[in-house]
Amino acid sequence: MSSPVSLGIDLGTSELKAILMDLDGTVLAHTGVRLSVSRRHSGWSEQAPEDWWQACLQALAQLRVHEAFSRVACIGLSGQMHGAVLLGKDNRVLYPAILWDDSRAVAEADELGPAFADITGSLPMAGLTAPKLLWLQRHEPEVFKAIDCVLSPKDYLRLRLSGERISEMSDAAGTLWLEVARREWFAPMLRATGLSPEQMPRLVEGGAASAVLTAQGLGLSASVVIAGGGGDNPVAAVGIGAINAGDGFITLGTSAAIVAITDHAAGDPASAVHSFCHALPDRWYTMGAMLAGASCLRWVTRLTGTTDEQTLLDQVQAQLPIEQPVPLDTPLFLPYLAGERTPHNDPLLRGGFMGLGHDCTPAMLGYAVMEGVGFGLLDALRAVQSAGADVGACALVGGGARSEYWARLLANILQRDIFTLHGSELSACIGAAKLGFVAIGQGAQLLAAGMPVKARYRPDLMPQPVLEARYRKFQGLLSAAKALHE
């Protein structure tokens, strides 16, 4: 019998990625299809679920030319969390999907208040799913009345692949409607947003067989099993082998986060530290999240008119070598381009430079941006530690992990060993593919398998005094930034 292959699909905000992986954990083929975000109003962030499905079809068409495609036995799904996909009784999409970085529901999040935060694992925040539904009830009542089911983004792909309305614990935990410790829908929070448990999808664990493929014309067998899957961060954790208490990693993509795996639900809502379900049973994770991560570097690259990010990084290294402390008067950057979660819980907070002068260069701005994101991660790290999570050496994954300069800077700022991994840009796809194998009773040995270490960076003590002084100044700018929207 031919060896089975798992199809791992990761629905990101800016790209849908897909891989074919065998039982040895070897990635046989991979592809990606770019996605765009609609911002109809200030603070809004939306995508059309149909665009996700078309991107999925395009990715599958690109993989279909590979001989391994005919051996696909299972599918694992990963995706951006906290999005709201609104379905009518006929599974028709009623409204554009409202994404994780959408801030329209600030007032509704405040109104929901902290009463259930210890149960749901998080304070109500505009970016989470529940407040978005309260906003819709107020501002789009006809749409709200027609809602028959609310899905997370990757679960819409499952619906199109199988016809089934199903989610799993890790994505459900990011909605604010889940009792995180018990891993079941929490009716009081659903009622607070005008919904009922009947409007929620059925829940499974990430490695469970959730459905079978029914979509036609994909070139796949009708017997293909679709695993529960999970949200992007927990599935990326499965991809890199971070599955046990004490494991931790930093993700530096469009957003950024520090994630610590735990064997119990352990958050700190007061500091905007999340406690979410892992994509595997009896496991959770504590997370400090930033709403803007490597996207800040993309932004400053465009702002300065630099050809591409690598060119700007080369300029930074030439002008401000990582081996030397930066001048104290180098500009500072607040990385709140999309607001902030941990520890400030303020989606209206905005970023900015301070300390600009006539002598400022694109390289200085590029450095300030990377340092500012690092300082934001230090804020998040301290908040995660306040929740009792143990954070030691951290893997660095996501697009930002491609920069050796940034990895070394993070090691210096966080005072932690930082290591990068070969293939980490596909970690969520790989994690999804692993869960696919688990759903057909195979590949259990893959779960604990990590990825080969590409490089390890240890903190350099020489720049510490300067970085600590700059971090204090960074912290001092927060009150001024908050005052701008009060």
Protein Blocks (a to p, Z undefined) as FASTA:
>chain_A
ZZdddddddddfkbccdddddfkopafbdcddddddddfbghiacddfklmmmmmmmmmm
mmmmpmklmmpcbdcddddehiacdddfkopafbdcddfklcklmmmmmmnommlmmmno
pacdfklmklmmmmmmmmmmmlmmmpmbdcdfklmmmmmmnopacddfklmmmnopacfk
lopacfklmmmnopafklpccdddfkbcfbdcfbghkopafkbccdebiafklmmmmmno
pabghiacddddfbccdddddfbdcddfknopacdddfbehiacdddddfbfklmmmmmm
mmnopablmlmmmmmmmmmcfkbccdfklccddfklnopfbfnlpakbccddehiafkbc
fklmmmmmmmmmmmmmmmmmmmmmmnopacdddddedjklmpmklmmmmmmmnopacddd
ehklmmmmmmmmmmmmmmnopaklmmmpccddfbdcdddfklmmmmmmmmmmmmmmmmmm
mmmmZZ
